[in-house]
Amino acid sequence: MRTSRPAADTRMHPLTLADVETAAGARLDGAVWDFVQGGAGDTVRANAAAFARWRLRPSVGVDVSAIDPEMKLLGSHWRMPIAIAPLAPMRLCHHDGELACAAAATAAGVPMTLGMLASYSVEVVAGPQTVLWQQLYLLRDRTVTASVARRAQAAGATALVLTMDTPWTGRRIGDMRSGFRIPEHIRPGNLGDIVPVTWRDVAWLAEQTDLPVICKGIGTGGDADKAIEAGAAAVVVSNHGGRQLDGALASLDALPEVVEAVAGRIPVLMDGGVRTGRDVLVALALGARAVLVGRPVLCGLAYAGRQGVEQVLGILADELHDAMGQCGRPTLAAVDRSLITPANGAPG
Protein backbone atom coordinates (compact mmCIF):
# COMPACT_ATOMS: atom_id res chain seq x y z
CA MET A 1 0.00 0.00 0.00
CA ARG A 2 1.31 3.45 -0.92
CA THR A 3 2.13 5.90 1.80
CA SER A 4 -0.39 8.74 1.46
CA ARG A 5 1.09 11.91 -0.02
CA PRO A 6 0.07 15.20 1.59
CA ALA A 7 -1.48 17.81 -0.66
CA ALA A 8 0.76 20.65 -1.80
CA ASP A 9 0.29 24.26 -0.72
CA THR A 10 2.79 26.44 -2.55
CA ARG A 11 1.76 29.50 -0.52
CA MET A 12 2.84 27.89 2.71
CA HIS A 13 5.83 29.05 4.73
CA PRO A 14 6.59 26.10 7.00
CA LEU A 15 5.88 26.68 10.68
CA THR A 16 6.02 23.04 11.73
CA LEU A 17 7.76 19.89 10.56
CA ALA A 18 4.38 18.70 9.31
CA ASP A 19 4.36 21.74 6.99
CA VAL A 20 7.81 20.78 5.69
CA GLU A 21 6.59 17.22 5.13
CA THR A 22 3.65 18.54 3.11
CA ALA A 23 5.94 20.59 0.90
CA ALA A 24 8.39 17.71 0.46
CA GLY A 25 5.65 15.30 -0.56
CA ALA A 26 4.73 17.57 -3.44
CA ARG A 27 8.29 17.64 -4.77
CA LEU A 28 9.49 14.05 -4.56
CA ASP A 29 8.87 11.27 -7.03
CA GLY A 30 6.20 8.89 -5.75
CA ALA A 31 8.51 5.90 -5.25
CA VAL A 32 11.13 8.05 -3.49
CA TRP A 33 8.45 9.56 -1.26
CA ASP A 34 7.25 6.09 -0.32
CA PHE A 35 10.85 5.08 0.48
CA VAL A 36 11.41 8.15 2.68
CA GLN A 37 8.17 7.77 4.60
CA GLY A 38 7.89 4.00 4.65
CA GLY A 39 9.11 1.34 7.02
CA ALA A 40 8.46 -2.14 8.33
CA GLY A 41 4.75 -2.35 9.10
CA ASP A 42 3.42 -0.44 12.10
CA THR A 43 6.68 0.48 13.83
CA VAL A 44 7.00 3.90 12.16
CA ARG A 45 3.57 4.91 13.49
CA ALA A 46 4.36 3.42 16.90
CA ASN A 47 7.44 5.64 17.24
CA ALA A 48 5.42 8.81 16.74
CA ALA A 49 2.45 7.62 18.81
CA ALA A 50 4.65 6.95 21.85
CA PHE A 51 5.17 10.68 22.45
CA ALA A 52 1.43 11.28 22.69
CA ARG A 53 1.29 9.05 25.76
CA TRP A 54 3.04 11.69 27.85
CA ARG A 55 1.87 15.07 29.14
CA LEU A 56 4.00 17.95 30.37
CA ARG A 57 3.74 19.28 33.93
CA PRO A 58 4.78 22.95 33.77
CA SER A 59 6.33 24.69 36.78
CA VAL A 60 5.52 28.38 37.34
CA GLY A 61 7.27 31.12 39.27
CA VAL A 62 10.59 30.31 37.60
CA ASP A 63 12.80 32.92 35.93
CA VAL A 64 12.69 31.94 32.26
CA SER A 65 13.91 35.25 30.87
CA ALA A 66 16.89 33.34 29.44
CA ILE A 67 16.60 29.84 28.00
CA ASP A 68 19.78 27.84 27.49
CA PRO A 69 19.48 24.57 25.52
CA GLU A 70 23.23 24.25 24.91
CA MET A 71 25.26 21.25 26.00
CA LYS A 72 28.54 19.38 25.60
CA LEU A 73 28.71 15.75 24.59
CA LEU A 74 31.62 13.54 23.55
CA GLY A 75 33.94 16.52 23.49
CA SER A 76 31.80 18.73 21.26
CA HIS A 77 29.64 21.76 21.93
CA TRP A 78 26.00 21.55 20.80
CA ARG A 79 23.67 24.54 20.59
CA MET A 80 20.76 22.24 21.34
CA PRO A 81 20.33 18.54 22.19
CA ILE A 82 19.55 17.52 18.62
CA ALA A 83 21.72 15.78 16.03
CA ILE A 84 21.09 14.58 12.49
CA ALA A 85 20.69 10.82 12.23
CA PRO A 86 22.42 8.65 9.61
CA LEU A 87 20.26 8.52 6.51
CA ALA A 88 19.98 7.02 3.05
CA PRO A 89 21.93 8.73 0.25
CA MET A 90 20.63 12.29 0.51
CA ARG A 91 20.90 12.99 -3.19
CA LEU A 92 17.68 11.03 -3.47
CA CYS A 93 16.02 14.19 -2.17
CA HIS A 94 18.26 17.01 -3.41
CA HIS A 95 21.28 17.22 -5.70
CA ASP A 96 23.43 18.82 -2.97
CA GLY A 97 22.61 15.98 -0.58
CA GLU A 98 24.97 15.63 2.35
CA LEU A 99 26.80 18.85 1.44
CA ALA A 100 23.63 20.87 2.03
CA CYS A 101 22.86 18.93 5.19
CA ALA A 102 26.34 19.45 6.66
CA ALA A 103 26.19 23.17 5.95
CA ALA A 104 22.80 23.41 7.67
CA ALA A 105 23.96 21.39 10.68
CA THR A 106 27.04 23.56 11.03
CA ALA A 107 24.96 26.73 10.87
CA ALA A 108 22.64 25.33 13.55
CA GLY A 109 25.53 24.19 15.75
CA VAL A 110 24.51 20.52 15.90
CA PRO A 111 26.28 17.28 14.86
CA MET A 112 25.56 15.49 11.62
CA THR A 113 25.95 11.74 11.19
CA LEU A 114 27.25 10.88 7.73
CA GLY A 115 25.72 7.66 6.46
CA MET A 116 28.07 4.95 5.25
CA LEU A 117 26.05 4.89 2.02
CA ALA A 118 26.26 8.67 1.64
CA SER A 119 26.27 10.28 -1.78
CA TYR A 120 29.48 12.18 -0.97
CA SER A 121 32.66 11.01 0.76
CA VAL A 122 33.61 12.00 4.27
CA GLU A 123 36.57 13.97 2.92
CA VAL A 124 34.22 16.14 0.88
CA VAL A 125 31.56 16.58 3.57
CA ALA A 126 33.87 17.27 6.52
CA GLY A 127 34.65 20.87 7.37
CA PRO A 128 36.60 22.66 10.09
CA GLN A 129 33.45 23.91 11.83
CA THR A 130 31.31 20.80 11.28
CA VAL A 131 30.76 18.31 14.10
CA LEU A 132 30.68 15.17 11.99
CA TRP A 133 30.01 11.60 13.08
CA GLN A 134 30.59 8.71 10.68
CA GLN A 135 28.03 5.94 10.58
CA LEU A 136 29.31 2.43 9.90
CA TYR A 137 27.89 -0.94 8.94
CA LEU A 138 29.96 -4.05 9.47
CA LEU A 139 30.84 -5.43 6.05
CA ARG A 140 31.88 -8.94 5.17
CA ASP A 141 35.26 -7.49 4.20
CA ARG A 142 36.24 -5.88 7.49
CA THR A 143 39.10 -4.03 5.89
CA VAL A 144 36.56 -1.81 4.13
CA THR A 145 34.80 -0.95 7.40
CA ALA A 146 38.14 -0.22 9.05
CA SER A 147 39.20 1.91 6.10
CA VAL A 148 36.07 4.06 6.28
CA ALA A 149 36.59 4.50 10.02
CA ARG A 150 40.20 5.59 9.58
CA ARG A 151 39.35 7.91 6.71
CA ALA A 152 36.68 9.49 8.91
CA GLN A 153 39.17 10.13 11.68
CA ALA A 154 41.69 11.59 9.24
CA ALA A 155 39.01 13.88 7.81
CA GLY A 156 38.10 15.25 11.24
CA ALA A 157 35.08 13.18 12.30
CA THR A 158 34.68 13.06 16.07
CA ALA A 159 32.80 9.77 16.57
CA LEU A 160 31.86 6.50 14.88
CA VAL A 161 28.22 5.38 14.94
CA LEU A 162 27.94 1.61 14.52
CA THR A 163 24.48 0.54 13.40
CA MET A 164 23.75 -2.76 15.15
CA ASP A 165 20.10 -3.44 14.31
CA THR A 166 20.56 -4.36 10.65
CA PRO A 167 21.76 -7.95 10.18
CA TRP A 168 20.05 -7.52 6.80
CA THR A 169 17.56 -5.08 5.32
CA GLY A 170 14.11 -5.54 6.86
CA ARG A 171 10.95 -6.39 4.94
CA ARG A 172 9.76 -2.99 3.74
CA ILE A 173 6.53 -3.85 1.99
CA GLY A 174 6.12 -0.48 0.31
CA ASP A 175 9.52 -0.73 -1.36
CA MET A 176 8.86 -4.34 -2.32
CA ARG A 177 5.60 -3.36 -4.02
CA SER A 178 7.02 -0.34 -5.81
CA GLY A 179 10.24 -2.10 -6.74
CA PHE A 180 12.21 0.88 -5.43
CA ARG A 181 15.99 0.68 -5.62
CA ILE A 182 18.50 3.41 -4.89
CA PRO A 183 19.76 4.54 -8.32
CA GLU A 184 23.22 3.36 -9.30
CA HIS A 185 24.45 6.92 -9.90
CA ILE A 186 23.70 7.75 -6.24
CA ARG A 187 24.58 4.50 -4.48
CA PRO A 188 28.24 4.04 -3.48
CA GLY A 189 29.75 1.07 -5.25
CA ASN A 190 31.82 -1.87 -4.03
CA LEU A 191 31.06 -1.54 -0.34
CA GLY A 192 30.22 -5.21 -0.09
CA ASP A 193 27.62 -7.12 1.92
CA ILE A 194 26.42 -5.98 5.35
CA VAL A 195 26.79 -8.70 7.98
CA PRO A 196 25.38 -9.00 11.53
CA VAL A 197 27.30 -7.23 14.30
CA THR A 198 28.35 -9.01 17.49
CA TRP A 199 29.76 -7.50 20.67
CA ARG A 200 33.19 -8.75 19.63
CA ASP A 201 32.85 -6.56 16.56
CA VAL A 202 32.17 -3.52 18.73
CA ALA A 203 35.37 -4.16 20.64
CA TRP A 204 37.23 -4.68 17.35
CA LEU A 205 35.98 -1.37 15.94
CA ALA A 206 36.99 0.49 19.08
CA GLU A 207 40.57 -0.63 18.40
CA GLN A 208 40.67 0.64 14.80
CA THR A 209 40.78 4.38 15.57
CA ASP A 210 41.00 6.80 18.47
CA LEU A 211 37.38 7.87 17.98
CA PRO A 212 34.60 7.02 20.44
CA VAL A 213 32.21 4.32 19.23
CA ILE A 214 28.47 4.93 19.58
CA CYS A 215 26.29 1.80 19.39
CA LYS A 216 23.05 2.57 17.56
CA GLY A 217 20.05 0.25 17.67
CA ILE A 218 19.99 -0.51 21.39
CA GLY A 219 16.55 -1.41 22.73
CA THR A 220 17.04 -3.22 26.04
CA GLY A 221 18.89 -2.66 29.27
CA GLY A 222 20.78 -5.91 28.83
CA ASP A 223 22.12 -4.82 25.45
CA ALA A 224 23.11 -1.46 26.90
CA ASP A 225 25.20 -3.26 29.54
CA LYS A 226 26.87 -5.35 26.85
CA ALA A 227 27.60 -2.28 24.77
CA ILE A 228 29.39 -0.66 27.70
CA GLU A 229 31.37 -3.86 28.34
CA ALA A 230 32.40 -3.90 24.68
CA GLY A 231 33.74 -0.35 24.89
CA ALA A 232 30.90 1.83 23.62
CA ALA A 233 31.22 5.51 24.53
CA ALA A 234 27.48 6.12 24.07
CA VAL A 235 24.35 4.30 22.89
CA VAL A 236 21.42 5.33 20.73
CA VAL A 237 18.06 3.81 21.62
CA SER A 238 16.65 3.14 18.17
CA ASN A 239 14.61 0.75 16.05
CA HIS A 240 16.09 2.11 12.81
CA GLY A 241 13.28 4.60 12.41
CA GLY A 242 10.80 1.73 12.22
CA ARG A 243 12.39 0.50 9.00
CA GLN A 244 13.58 -2.94 10.14
CA LEU A 245 11.04 -4.90 12.19
CA ASP A 246 7.25 -4.72 12.22
CA GLY A 247 5.95 -4.68 15.80
CA ALA A 248 9.20 -3.54 17.39
CA LEU A 249 8.94 -1.55 20.61
CA ALA A 250 8.81 2.20 20.02
CA SER A 251 12.15 3.85 20.74
CA LEU A 252 10.65 6.16 23.34
CA ASP A 253 9.05 3.21 25.13
CA ALA A 254 12.43 1.42 25.25
CA LEU A 255 14.27 4.49 26.51
CA PRO A 256 13.55 4.29 30.29
CA GLU A 257 14.82 0.71 30.60
CA VAL A 258 18.05 1.58 28.81
CA VAL A 259 18.55 4.75 30.88
CA GLU A 260 18.05 2.77 34.09
CA ALA A 261 20.53 0.09 33.05
CA VAL A 262 23.18 2.58 31.95
CA ALA A 263 22.84 4.50 35.24
CA GLY A 264 24.85 7.46 34.02
CA ARG A 265 27.92 5.49 32.93
CA ILE A 266 27.73 6.72 29.33
CA PRO A 267 25.38 9.07 27.45
CA VAL A 268 22.08 7.66 26.17
CA LEU A 269 20.59 9.17 23.01
CA MET A 270 17.47 8.16 21.11
CA ASP A 271 15.82 8.51 17.71
CA GLY A 272 12.51 7.58 16.15
CA GLY A 273 9.33 9.65 15.88
CA VAL A 274 10.71 13.03 17.01
CA ARG A 275 8.64 15.66 15.19
CA THR A 276 8.43 18.61 17.58
CA GLY A 277 10.46 20.45 20.18
CA ARG A 278 7.97 19.15 22.70
CA ASP A 279 8.96 15.60 21.67
CA VAL A 280 12.59 16.48 22.32
CA LEU A 281 11.68 17.68 25.81
CA VAL A 282 9.78 14.47 26.58
CA ALA A 283 12.76 12.35 25.50
CA LEU A 284 15.08 14.42 27.70
CA ALA A 285 12.71 14.06 30.65
CA LEU A 286 12.86 10.28 30.20
CA GLY A 287 16.63 10.36 30.44
CA ALA A 288 18.00 10.90 26.93
CA ARG A 289 20.90 13.33 26.68
CA ALA A 290 19.92 14.20 23.10
CA VAL A 291 17.82 13.03 20.16
CA LEU A 292 18.61 12.29 16.54
CA VAL A 293 16.23 13.31 13.73
CA GLY A 294 16.06 11.62 10.35
CA ARG A 295 13.01 11.78 8.09
CA PRO A 296 12.36 15.49 8.79
CA VAL A 297 15.86 16.24 7.48
CA LEU A 298 15.17 14.41 4.22
CA CYS A 299 11.89 16.30 3.92
CA GLY A 300 13.72 19.58 4.49
CA LEU A 301 16.21 18.70 1.77
CA ALA A 302 13.45 17.85 -0.67
CA TYR A 303 11.60 21.05 0.18
CA ALA A 304 14.46 23.54 -0.16
CA GLY A 305 17.92 22.00 0.06
CA ARG A 306 20.19 23.54 2.69
CA GLN A 307 17.59 26.19 3.51
CA GLY A 308 15.00 23.48 4.08
CA VAL A 309 17.21 21.61 6.55
CA GLU A 310 17.99 24.91 8.30
CA GLN A 311 14.25 25.50 8.62
CA VAL A 312 13.71 22.03 10.08
CA LEU A 313 16.39 22.61 12.69
CA GLY A 314 15.19 26.16 13.30
CA ILE A 315 11.62 25.01 13.90
CA LEU A 316 12.81 22.39 16.39
CA ALA A 317 15.00 24.99 18.12
CA ASP A 318 12.10 27.46 18.42
CA GLU A 319 9.69 24.80 19.66
CA LEU A 320 12.18 23.48 22.21
CA HIS A 321 12.91 27.02 23.45
CA ASP A 322 9.18 27.66 23.83
CA ALA A 323 8.51 24.34 25.57
CA MET A 324 11.39 24.80 28.03
CA GLY A 325 10.23 28.32 28.90
CA GLN A 326 6.56 27.43 29.17
CA CYS A 327 7.47 24.52 31.45
CA GLY A 328 9.69 26.58 33.71
CA ARG A 329 12.86 24.71 32.75
CA PRO A 330 15.41 27.33 31.63
CA THR A 331 18.32 24.88 31.27
CA LEU A 332 18.74 21.26 30.27
CA ALA A 333 19.91 20.50 33.81
CA ALA A 334 16.43 21.49 35.02
CA VAL A 335 14.74 18.88 32.81
CA ASP A 336 14.00 15.66 34.68
CA ARG A 337 11.36 12.95 35.08
CA SER A 338 9.15 15.24 37.21
CA LEU A 339 8.39 17.26 34.07
CA ILE A 340 6.16 14.58 32.53
CA THR A 341 3.28 12.34 33.51
CA PRO A 342 1.56 9.51 31.59
CA ALA A 343 -1.54 10.56 29.66
CA ASN A 344 -4.89 8.89 30.32
CA GLY A 345 -3.61 6.92 33.26
CA ALA A 346 -1.13 4.95 31.15
CA PRO A 347 1.69 3.27 33.11
CA GLY A 348 4.76 5.41 33.50
C-alpha positions in Angstrom: 0.0 0.0 0.0 1.3 3.4 -0.9 2.1 5.9 1.8 -0.4 8.7 1.5 1.1 11.9 0.0 0.1 15.2 1.6 -1.5 17.8 -0.7 0.8 20.7 -1.8 0.3 24.3 -0.7 2.8 26.4 -2.5 1.8 29.5 -0.5 2.8 27.9 2.7 5.8 29.1 4.7 6.6 26.1 7.0 5.9 26.7 10.7 6.0 23.0 11.7 7.8 19.9 10.6 4.4 18.7 9.3 4.4 21.7 7.0 7.8 20.8 5.7 6.6 17.2 5.1 3.6 18.5 3.1 5.9 20.6 0.9 8.4 17.7 0.5 5.6 15.3 -0.6 4.7 17.6 -3.4 8.3 17.6 -4.8 9.5 14.0 -4.6 8.9 11.3 -7.0 6.2 8.9 -5.8 8.5 5.9 -5.3 11.1 8.0 -3.5 8.4 9.6 -1.3 7.3 6.1 -0.3 10.8 5.1 0.5 11.4 8.2 2.7 8.2 7.8 4.6 7.9 4.0 4.7 9.1 1.3 7.0 8.5 -2.1 8.3 4.8 -2.4 9.1 3.4 -0.4 12.1 6.7 0.5 13.8 7.0 3.9 12.2 3.6 4.9 13.5 4.4 3.4 16.9 7.4 5.6 17.2 5.4 8.8 16.7 2.4 7.6 18.8 4.6 7.0 21.8 5.2 10.7 22.4 1.4 11.3 22.7 1.3 9.1 25.8 3.0 11.7 27.8 1.9 15.1 29.1 4.0 18.0 30.4 3.7 19.3 33.9 4.8 23.0 33.8 6.3 24.7 36.8 5.5 28.4 37.3 7.3 31.1 39.3 10.6 30.3 37.6 12.8 32.9 35.9 12.7 31.9 32.3 13.9 35.2 30.9 16.9 33.3 29.4 16.6 29.8 28.0 19.8 27.8 27.5 19.5 24.6 25.5 23.2 24.3 24.9 25.3 21.2 26.0 28.5 19.4 25.6 28.7 15.7 24.6 31.6 13.5 23.5 33.9 16.5 23.5 31.8 18.7 21.3 29.6 21.8 21.9 26.0 21.5 20.8 23.7 24.5 20.6 20.8 22.2 21.3 20.3 18.5 22.2 19.5 17.5 18.6 21.7 15.8 16.0 21.1 14.6 12.5 20.7 10.8 12.2 22.4 8.7 9.6 20.3 8.5 6.5 20.0 7.0 3.0 21.9 8.7 0.2 20.6 12.3 0.5 20.9 13.0 -3.2 17.7 11.0 -3.5 16.0 14.2 -2.2 18.3 17.0 -3.4 21.3 17.2 -5.7 23.4 18.8 -3.0 22.6 16.0 -0.6 25.0 15.6 2.3 26.8 18.8 1.4 23.6 20.9 2.0 22.9 18.9 5.2 26.3 19.4 6.7 26.2 23.2 6.0 22.8 23.4 7.7 24.0 21.4 10.7 27.0 23.6 11.0 25.0 26.7 10.9 22.6 25.3 13.5 25.5 24.2 15.8 24.5 20.5 15.9 26.3 17.3 14.9 25.6 15.5 11.6 26.0 11.7 11.2 27.2 10.9 7.7 25.7 7.7 6.5 28.1 5.0 5.2 26.1 4.9 2.0 26.3 8.7 1.6 26.3 10.3 -1.8 29.5 12.2 -1.0 32.7 11.0 0.8 33.6 12.0 4.3 36.6 14.0 2.9 34.2 16.1 0.9 31.6 16.6 3.6 33.9 17.3 6.5 34.6 20.9 7.4 36.6 22.7 10.1 33.4 23.9 11.8 31.3 20.8 11.3 30.8 18.3 14.1 30.7 15.2 12.0 30.0 11.6 13.1 30.6 8.7 10.7 28.0 5.9 10.6 29.3 2.4 9.9 27.9 -0.9 8.9 30.0 -4.1 9.5 30.8 -5.4 6.0 31.9 -8.9 5.2 35.3 -7.5 4.2 36.2 -5.9 7.5 39.1 -4.0 5.9 36.6 -1.8 4.1 34.8 -1.0 7.4 38.1 -0.2 9.1 39.2 1.9 6.1 36.1 4.1 6.3 36.6 4.5 10.0 40.2 5.6 9.6 39.3 7.9 6.7 36.7 9.5 8.9 39.2 10.1 11.7 41.7 11.6 9.2 39.0 13.9 7.8 38.1 15.2 11.2 35.1 13.2 12.3 34.7 13.1 16.1 32.8 9.8 16.6 31.9 6.5 14.9 28.2 5.4 14.9 27.9 1.6 14.5 24.5 0.5 13.4 23.8 -2.8 15.2 20.1 -3.4 14.3 20.6 -4.4 10.6 21.8 -8.0 10.2 20.1 -7.5 6.8 17.6 -5.1 5.3 14.1 -5.5 6.9 11.0 -6.4 4.9 9.8 -3.0 3.7 6.5 -3.9 2.0 6.1 -0.5 0.3 9.5 -0.7 -1.4 8.9 -4.3 -2.3 5.6 -3.4 -4.0 7.0 -0.3 -5.8 10.2 -2.1 -6.7 12.2 0.9 -5.4 16.0 0.7 -5.6 18.5 3.4 -4.9 19.8 4.5 -8.3 23.2 3.4 -9.3 24.5 6.9 -9.9 23.7 7.8 -6.2 24.6 4.5 -4.5 28.2 4.0 -3.5 29.8 1.1 -5.3 31.8 -1.9 -4.0 31.1 -1.5 -0.3 30.2 -5.2 -0.1 27.6 -7.1 1.9 26.4 -6.0 5.3 26.8 -8.7 8.0 25.4 -9.0 11.5 27.3 -7.2 14.3 28.3 -9.0 17.5 29.8 -7.5 20.7 33.2 -8.8 19.6 32.8 -6.6 16.6 32.2 -3.5 18.7 35.4 -4.2 20.6 37.2 -4.7 17.3 36.0 -1.4 15.9 37.0 0.5 19.1 40.6 -0.6 18.4 40.7 0.6 14.8 40.8 4.4 15.6 41.0 6.8 18.5 37.4 7.9 18.0 34.6 7.0 20.4 32.2 4.3 19.2 28.5 4.9 19.6 26.3 1.8 19.4 23.1 2.6 17.6 20.1 0.2 17.7 20.0 -0.5 21.4 16.5 -1.4 22.7 17.0 -3.2 26.0 18.9 -2.7 29.3 20.8 -5.9 28.8 22.1 -4.8 25.5 23.1 -1.5 26.9 25.2 -3.3 29.5 26.9 -5.4 26.8 27.6 -2.3 24.8 29.4 -0.7 27.7 31.4 -3.9 28.3 32.4 -3.9 24.7 33.7 -0.3 24.9 30.9 1.8 23.6 31.2 5.5 24.5 27.5 6.1 24.1 24.4 4.3 22.9 21.4 5.3 20.7 18.1 3.8 21.6 16.6 3.1 18.2 14.6 0.8 16.1 16.1 2.1 12.8 13.3 4.6 12.4 10.8 1.7 12.2 12.4 0.5 9.0 13.6 -2.9 10.1 11.0 -4.9 12.2 7.2 -4.7 12.2 5.9 -4.7 15.8 9.2 -3.5 17.4 8.9 -1.5 20.6 8.8 2.2 20.0 12.2 3.9 20.7 10.7 6.2 23.3 9.1 3.2 25.1 12.4 1.4 25.3 14.3 4.5 26.5 13.6 4.3 30.3 14.8 0.7 30.6 18.0 1.6 28.8 18.6 4.7 30.9 18.1 2.8 34.1 20.5 0.1 33.0 23.2 2.6 32.0 22.8 4.5 35.2 24.8 7.5 34.0 27.9 5.5 32.9 27.7 6.7 29.3 25.4 9.1 27.5 22.1 7.7 26.2 20.6 9.2 23.0 17.5 8.2 21.1 15.8 8.5 17.7 12.5 7.6 16.1 9.3 9.6 15.9 10.7 13.0 17.0 8.6 15.7 15.2 8.4 18.6 17.6 10.5 20.4 20.2 8.0 19.1 22.7 9.0 15.6 21.7 12.6 16.5 22.3 11.7 17.7 25.8 9.8 14.5 26.6 12.8 12.4 25.5 15.1 14.4 27.7 12.7 14.1 30.7 12.9 10.3 30.2 16.6 10.4 30.4 18.0 10.9 26.9 20.9 13.3 26.7 19.9 14.2 23.1 17.8 13.0 20.2 18.6 12.3 16.5 16.2 13.3 13.7 16.1 11.6 10.4 13.0 11.8 8.1 12.4 15.5 8.8 15.9 16.2 7.5 15.2 14.4 4.2 11.9 16.3 3.9 13.7 19.6 4.5 16.2 18.7 1.8 13.4 17.9 -0.7 11.6 21.1 0.2 14.5 23.5 -0.2 17.9 22.0 0.1 20.2 23.5 2.7 17.6 26.2 3.5 15.0 23.5 4.1 17.2 21.6 6.6 18.0 24.9 8.3 14.3 25.5 8.6 13.7 22.0 10.1 16.4 22.6 12.7 15.2 26.2 13.3 11.6 25.0 13.9 12.8 22.4 16.4 15.0 25.0 18.1 12.1 27.5 18.4 9.7 24.8 19.7 12.2 23.5 22.2 12.9 27.0 23.5 9.2 27.7 23.8 8.5 24.3 25.6 11.4 24.8 28.0 10.2 28.3 28.9 6.6 27.4 29.2 7.5 24.5 31.4 9.7 26.6 33.7 12.9 24.7 32.7 15.4 27.3 31.6 18.3 24.9 31.3 18.7 21.3 30.3 19.9 20.5 33.8 16.4 21.5 35.0 14.7 18.9 32.8 14.0 15.7 34.7 11.4 13.0 35.1 9.1 15.2 37.2 8.4 17.3 34.1 6.2 14.6 32.5 3.3 12.3 33.5 1.6 9.5 31.6 -1.5 10.6 29.7 -4.9 8.9 30.3 -3.6 6.9 33.3 -1.1 5.0 31.2 1.7 3.3 33.1 4.8 5.4 33.5 
